[in-house]
């Protein structure tokens, strides 16, 4: 297993919960989709952004994964 995991890179993640009144509307908002696209484009293959609805609260969870915690926080603040 250790040989299989060698090429795996673990990046730091930063999570922010954004309070919303309508989770579906927030996910479908063009400005939100554009912001997600811009962060994903800026990170390229060196990171990841995920936006999902909370199953229990009126929040949208935004997670950014990047090569450094500083970069992840920076990308999250741009979002």
ZATI-924803 format. One record per residue (C-alpha): chain; residue in three letters; x, y, z; residue number from 0. Coordinates in pm, whole numbers. Example, Ala and Ser with C-alpha at 12.3 -4.5 7.8 and 13.67 -1.06 7.14 Angstrom:
2
{c: A, r: ALA, c1: 1230, c2: -450, c3: 780, k: 0}
{c: A, r: SER, c1: 1367, c2: -106, c3: 714, k: 1}
end
This chain:
79
{c: A, r: UNK, c1: 0, c2: 0, c3: 0, k: 0}
{c: A, r: UNK, c1: 281, c2: 244, c3: 76, k: 1}
{c: A, r: UNK, c1: 413, c2: 201, c3: -281, k: 2}
{c: A, r: UNK, c1: 68, c2: 277, c3: -422, k: 3}
{c: A, r: UNK, c1: 36, c2: 589, c3: -204, k: 4}
{c: A, r: UNK, c1: 380, c2: 732, c3: -296, k: 5}
{c: A, r: UNK, c1: 256, c2: 953, c3: -582, k: 6}
{c: A, r: UNK, c1: -37, c2: 1081, c3: -373, k: 7}
{c: A, r: UNK, c1: 5, c2: 1443, c3: -265, k: 8}
{c: A, r: UNK, c1: -190, c2: 1564, c3: 37, k: 9}
{c: A, r: UNK, c1: -272, c2: 1936, c3: 23, k: 10}
{c: A, r: UNK, c1: -405, c2: 2153, c3: 306, k: 11}
{c: A, r: UNK, c1: -775, c2: 2232, c3: 301, k: 12}
{c: A, r: UNK, c1: -962, c2: 2541, c3: 417, k: 13}
{c: A, r: UNK, c1: -1338, c2: 2523, c3: 478, k: 14}
{c: A, r: UNK, c1: -1584, c2: 2810, c3: 509, k: 15}
{c: A, r: UNK, c1: -1957, c2: 2782, c3: 573, k: 16}
{c: A, r: UNK, c1: -2154, c2: 3062, c3: 404, k: 17}
{c: A, r: UNK, c1: -2500, c2: 3134, c3: 545, k: 18}
{c: A, r: UNK, c1: -2769, c2: 3154, c3: 276, k: 19}
{c: A, r: UNK, c1: -3147, c2: 3173, c3: 268, k: 20}
{c: A, r: UNK, c1: -3187, c2: 2935, c3: -27, k: 21}
{c: A, r: UNK, c1: -2916, c2: 2673, c3: -80, k: 22}
{c: A, r: UNK, c1: -3030, c2: 2575, c3: -432, k: 23}
{c: A, r: UNK, c1: -3051, c2: 2937, c3: -548, k: 24}
{c: A, r: UNK, c1: -2705, c2: 3007, c3: -407, k: 25}
{c: A, r: UNK, c1: -2558, c2: 2707, c3: -593, k: 26}
{c: A, r: UNK, c1: -2724, c2: 2813, c3: -919, k: 27}
{c: A, r: UNK, c1: -2636, c2: 3183, c3: -894, k: 28}
{c: A, r: UNK, c1: -2427, c2: 3287, c3: -1198, k: 29}
{c: A, r: UNK, c1: -2197, c2: 3503, c3: -983, k: 30}
{c: A, r: UNK, c1: -2126, c2: 3206, c3: -755, k: 31}
{c: A, r: UNK, c1: -2061, c2: 2976, c3: -1050, k: 32}
{c: A, r: UNK, c1: -1827, c2: 3234, c3: -1205, k: 33}
{c: A, r: UNK, c1: -1635, c2: 3275, c3: -877, k: 34}
{c: A, r: UNK, c1: -1594, c2: 2897, c3: -846, k: 35}
{c: A, r: UNK, c1: -1473, c2: 2878, c3: -1206, k: 36}
{c: A, r: UNK, c1: -1218, c2: 3157, c3: -1151, k: 37}
{c: A, r: UNK, c1: -1073, c2: 2991, c3: -841, k: 38}
{c: A, r: UNK, c1: -1062, c2: 2651, c3: -1012, k: 39}
{c: A, r: UNK, c1: -891, c2: 2808, c3: -1313, k: 40}
{c: A, r: UNK, c1: -638, c2: 2990, c3: -1093, k: 41}
{c: A, r: UNK, c1: -554, c2: 2670, c3: -904, k: 42}
{c: A, r: UNK, c1: -527, c2: 2461, c3: -1218, k: 43}
{c: A, r: UNK, c1: -398, c2: 2115, c3: -1134, k: 44}
{c: A, r: UNK, c1: -238, c2: 2236, c3: -809, k: 45}
{c: A, r: UNK, c1: -560, c2: 2256, c3: -608, k: 46}
{c: A, r: UNK, c1: -933, c2: 2210, c3: -594, k: 47}
{c: A, r: UNK, c1: -1249, c2: 2398, c3: -495, k: 48}
{c: A, r: UNK, c1: -1569, c2: 2230, c3: -390, k: 49}
{c: A, r: UNK, c1: -1899, c2: 2404, c3: -315, k: 50}
{c: A, r: UNK, c1: -2181, c2: 2198, c3: -169, k: 51}
{c: A, r: UNK, c1: -2500, c2: 2246, c3: 21, k: 52}
{c: A, r: UNK, c1: -2511, c2: 2148, c3: 385, k: 53}
{c: A, r: UNK, c1: -2757, c2: 1870, c3: 450, k: 54}
{c: A, r: UNK, c1: -2862, c2: 2007, c3: 787, k: 55}
{c: A, r: UNK, c1: -2816, c2: 2386, c3: 791, k: 56}
{c: A, r: UNK, c1: -2892, c2: 2685, c3: 568, k: 57}
{c: A, r: UNK, c1: -2532, c2: 2710, c3: 457, k: 58}
{c: A, r: UNK, c1: -2322, c2: 2641, c3: 152, k: 59}
{c: A, r: UNK, c1: -1989, c2: 2478, c3: 237, k: 60}
{c: A, r: UNK, c1: -1691, c2: 2603, c3: 40, k: 61}
{c: A, r: UNK, c1: -1371, c2: 2397, c3: 59, k: 62}
{c: A, r: UNK, c1: -1047, c2: 2500, c3: -110, k: 63}
{c: A, r: UNK, c1: -752, c2: 2265, c3: -131, k: 64}
{c: A, r: UNK, c1: -416, c2: 2407, c3: -243, k: 65}
{c: A, r: UNK, c1: -42, c2: 2348, c3: -218, k: 66}
{c: A, r: UNK, c1: -19, c2: 2568, c3: 92, k: 67}
{c: A, r: UNK, c1: -264, c2: 2680, c3: 359, k: 68}
{c: A, r: UNK, c1: -184, c2: 3042, c3: 271, k: 69}
{c: A, r: UNK, c1: -277, c2: 2986, c3: -93, k: 70}
{c: A, r: UNK, c1: -595, c2: 2799, c3: 3, k: 71}
{c: A, r: UNK, c1: -702, c2: 3084, c3: 234, k: 72}
{c: A, r: UNK, c1: -619, c2: 3338, c3: -35, k: 73}
{c: A, r: UNK, c1: -831, c2: 3155, c3: -292, k: 74}
{c: A, r: UNK, c1: -1115, c2: 3122, c3: -42, k: 75}
{c: A, r: UNK, c1: -1108, c2: 3495, c3: 24, k: 76}
{c: A, r: UNK, c1: -1131, c2: 3560, c3: -351, k: 77}
{c: A, r: UNK, c1: -1435, c2: 3339, c3: -364, k: 78}
end
